[in-house]
Amino acid sequence: MANVVVHTDLNCLSVLQYAVEVLRARHVILCGHYGCGGVLAALRDDRLGLIDNWLRHVQDVCGRHLDQLQGLPDERRRHDRLCELNVIEQVVNVCQTTVVRDAWKRGESLSVHGWIYNLSDGLLRDLGMCVTRVEEIVGCYEAALAGLSRPD
């Protein structure tokens, strides 16, 4: 739900570990989509039940980027931007897992990408978030955020 990657989510970590260590995947793609209902619920602070606790992670993303989001003229644009920001933040979370860090430490070739899908036209957009080494996380994050601030 809402592309959230939490370091205590053993389901997510198990899938990631299997992909990286057993299947020898060389690319991990975190792909969100515009119009995500979970992201919209987090943006609106909707109360849906138990899922609210999971969406709290997206609300944290919203809080980190509140100035940028509040500067957008309408809810649709804020929703789209939060979908993008959430993908970028979750790529960072994937990169900070022991699975990915250990793979990089072993010298394995592994890239973690952040993309977003537009349901209305079927196009994928690369958010400029591609990390191949732990040392790149901050620079890639800052570049991806700067890329969002440019007009399309």
N, C-alpha and C positions, 0 to 999 in steps of 0.2 A: 504494500500500500504506500503510494507516494514516493517510491524509490528510496525509502529510508534505509540507510546502512548503519546499524548500531553494533558497537563492538562486543556486545553481550548476546547478540542474536546468533545462537549456535546453528540454526538452520542456514542462515545466510553464509556464515563462516564455513560451514561444512561444504556447501556447494562451491564456494570460492576455492577452498583448499583442494577439493577433488579436481576442479578445472585446472588449477595451476600445477599441482603436484602430481596428479595421476594422468590427466589428459595432456598435460604440458601445453596448455593454452598460452598463446603469446600475446593475446589481446583480451582485455576485459572492457566491456562496453557498458557504461551506465547510461541507459536511454530513457529519458522521461518523455512526456508528451504534453503539449498544450491542451488546456481544458481539463486537466487532472482534477477529479472531484475531491481527492484527499487534500491537495494543495489549496483548493478553493475553500474547503472547510476550515483549514488552518488559517488562511487569510482572513476569513470572516469570523473566526473564533466560534464556529458553530459547535453546538453540543450534540453529539451523536451517540454517546455511550462510551464503552470501554475503549474504542478506537481513538478517543480524544487523547489518551495517554500516549499513543503511538504518534499521533499527529503533533504532539508537543515538540517533537524534534524539528518539524517543519516550521512551527511557530518560533523556535529558536533561530532558525535561518532568517525568518521574517524580521525578528528583532535585531539581528546583526546588520541588516540592510534597510532598516526602517526609513532612514532619511531618503535613500534612493527610491524606495517604493512610494513614499508619501509625495514625492516630487512628480509622480506620474499622474496624468489627468483623469483617469477613470479606472474603475475596478477591473475591466477587461485587461487593460495594459498592466496593472499591478499584478493580476493573476498570471499573465504570460511571463512577466519578469520573475515572479516568485518561482514559477516552474523552472525557469532557466537557472536562477540562483540556487535552487535546491539541487539540481543536477550537479552543478559545480561543487557545492559543499559536500555532496555525497561521494563524488570522486575523491575528494580529500580524505573522507572517512575510509574508503576502500584502500587508498594508498597507505593509510596509517595502520592497517590491520597487520598482525604478525605474519599472516600468510604472504602478503605482498612484500612486506619489508624483508622477510626471510628469503624470498625468491630473489630479490635484488641483491641481498647480501651474498647469496651463492653465485652471483654473477649471471643469473638467468635473464634472457631478453623478455621483458614483460612490459607492455604498455597499457595504461589505464586511460580510457577515453570518456569524455562527456558529450553526449549527443542529445538532441531533442527532436521529437517527431511531431509534425503538424497533421492532425487528423483530417483537416479540411482539404489539404492538397496532396497528402501522402508523401511530403518531402521530409527528409532528415536534414537537420542542421547541426554541423559541428560547432560546438560552443568554444572551440579553441582551448580546450582543457585536455591535454594529452601529456601524461606524466610517465617517464621511463626510468627515473631514478629518484630516490628519496630526496636528493639535493634539489630537485626541480620543483617540488611541491609548491613552495611559496611563490616562486617566480611564475609558474604556470597559473596558479590561482590569481595572482595580481593581474597577469596579462588577460586572463579570461574575463575578469571583472571589468577591466578597462575596455575590452572588446564589446561588452554589453552596453557601455555608456555611449558608444558611437551609434549614430543613426544607421538603420538598415538600408 
